[in-house]
């Protein structure tokens, strides 16, 4: 089609075409490069140009934007559907370039030898959240294999497992636990493209499903769990028999419920445990690292799952925490893979450190860590002594790690404790009155810092700040509760979708 190890840009959807397109790329020796339709067109065109993609593959849903990009860069486009028959343009010049197809037939090159896969790149993942110009993250086949093996052992995947996957497509592109682990052991995945929340509990409880198709695992983002809880409150909270049935069913039939790598608010963790009997298992993962930190899969008296911290490095993952100023190593640990499961007593590894409590940057190393960015200059900046510098601030205390956010996010001290604006924002976004929120720290003339929350209220809600303050006092420790709330009609974001918090501090004066 376009030679081995060429970048194939793919507009992905949450359905069976996603893994099939991945495998098609890998079987023919190509690099799978997912595109997200929610990226601005300027970002998408930058990615196509920067990666020098040779072809675009798209489902019918994103055909319009895919055609525009293909025409801009004069590269072939294949439109696929569930019949796996490409839809062709009548443009003869286009058909001459579509070397993979003849008429309605699709020809796939055979798989290559193991030597090729042992050293080649499998995926090129761009993320526009960390920089103005997104960087292409190169993930090798060897990286993916290590991630699949480590996660499958850590969470004890079996061929009998059925995973209800409620993650957005941008996570399913690279997150091995949500698809690749299950497929590697012969399990099943129920991918939800458009989640129908009115019927989501039918899915979770396996209503009108064959026994072999009923899910015994669930993965979703905290924001999705929030919506599911709202449906529960509306449909079942006044029905004691259903409340009891749901909790009993989940405890007996579902072995694991996983919360995606975004921050998990305390109220969601608490209510989910109260209603289902399951403590959500958290993990930390990026395209660059794979899953590197988690909570115990098996709990005991000493090792508990926590909402706000991690205490288990994944198998074969090396962790270290580095001082920002002098770059000294404050703590280090290695995930043990002898027993496999994250949660066995022998699996929990104590951090080697002389300190009880400190802040530092998280560095990780191991076979799961990506090969580097597409451009060498970007790669040099982010590696130090074979450790990838995540740019994440962590607080170490009681042999656990609490992720506070990126180095460029707002982290400050109050009452001797470290506070992250991300944690407060994550909780406030679960309040039913709040549509959007940003938290900033403003220096006060009489004490060090005031925590100020800028909120956008839902149109149908009243501006009841007393209710929001009471909500914060219930779910946040006193030192994290905002001192001042300000209601605004909207919160401005830049072209990358980021809130420019420096401008928000001007709303407050003392």
C-alpha positions, 0 to 999 in steps of 0.5 A: 500500500505505502511501504512498511512503517508508514503512518496511517491516520485513522479517525476512530469510533468506539466500535469493532472497526477500531481494533480491526483497523489497528490490526490491519495496520500492524499486520501490514507493517504500518504505524496506527495513528489515531485522529480525534474529530474533536481536535480543531481542524488546524490541529488535525492538519498540523498532525497530518503534515508533521507525521507525513501520513501516507493515507487516511482511514475513516468511518462514515461519521467523519467522512466530511473532515477526512475528505477535506484533509485528504484533499489538502495533503493529496493523499489517499482516503479509505472510507470503511463501514461495518461491511468492510467495503470502502466507499470510493470517490468517482475521482479517477485520480483518487482511485489510482492512489488507492492501491489497497483496493480493486473494485469492492475487494480489499487486499491486506498484506500478510503479517511480517516476521518477529524481527520486524515487530521486535524493533518497530513502532506500532502507534503514533499518538498525538496529544494536544493537552501538553503543548501548543503544538502537539507532539507525536508519541511513538509506542513500539510493539515491544512497549505494547506487549509489555503493557499488555502482559503487565496489566493482564497479570496485575488485574488477573484477566481471563478468557471468561471476562466480559468488560463493559467499556464506557471509556471515550475513544481517545482512551481506547486508542492506546489504553491496553486494559480497555481492549488489548488485554481482553483480546489477548486472553480471549475475553469479550468487550462491550464497546459503547459508542453512544452511551444511553444513560437511561438504559445503562443499568440494564447493561451493568446488570446484564438484563436480557443478556445471555449469561456468557455475555453479562459483564463482570468488569466495568471501566469508565471515567469519573465523569461517566460514573457521575452520570450513572449515579445520577440515573441511579438516584432518579430511578432506584433511590426510592425503591428499597428492593432495587437498591438491595438487588443492585448492591447484591448483584454487583458484589456477586457478579462483577469482580472489578470496577475501574476508574480512568486515569483522571482525578476521582472525586471523593463523593463519587468514590464514596457513593459508588462504594455505598451503592454497589459495594465496589471501591473503584480501582484507580490507575495512572496512565499516559500514552507515553508510559502506559499504566504505571501506578495503581491501587491494590487489586486485592485489598487486605488490612495494610493495603487499601484502595484509596480515592486520592492516592496510589501505592502500587507501581505496576509490574516491571515499572521503576518509579522515582521522585525527583526534587525540583531544585537540585534534581536529587532523588527523594524516593524510588521503587520498582514494581515486582512481577513475581506474583503478578497481581497488583495487590498481593502482599509480596507485590506491594513495594516500599519506597526507598526514601529517608523522608516522610513527606515531600513534593517532587516530580514523578519519573518512570522507567521500564519496558512500557515507556515509549520510544520517544517523540517523533522529533529528537529534540522533544525526546531529549528534553523529557528523558533523564538517565533513561527515566521519562520525566512525566511533568507530574507533581506528586506528594509522598506521604505514608508510602503512598503517592498523591498526584497533584497535577502538572508542573505548570498547574496551580499547586500551593501550600496551606496549613502545611498541606499541598493543595492542587487546583485540579482536585478542587475543580474535579469535585466542584464539577460534580455539583449539579448546579455547576457547568464550568469552574476554575480554581485559582490561588490569590495572595491575601494581605493578611494571610498567605493564600486565598483559594478562589473558585470561579463558577459558571452556573447552569442556566436552569439553576439559581445562584445558591452559593450557600449550597455550593459551600456546604457541598465543599465543606462535606467533601473537602478537608477544611484546608482545601475549601475555597474561601471566595466564590465568584459567579461569571457567565463563562470562563474564557479558554485559549485556542488549545482549550486551556483556561488562562488562570492568570487572567482570572486572578484579576477578578479578585482584589483585597 
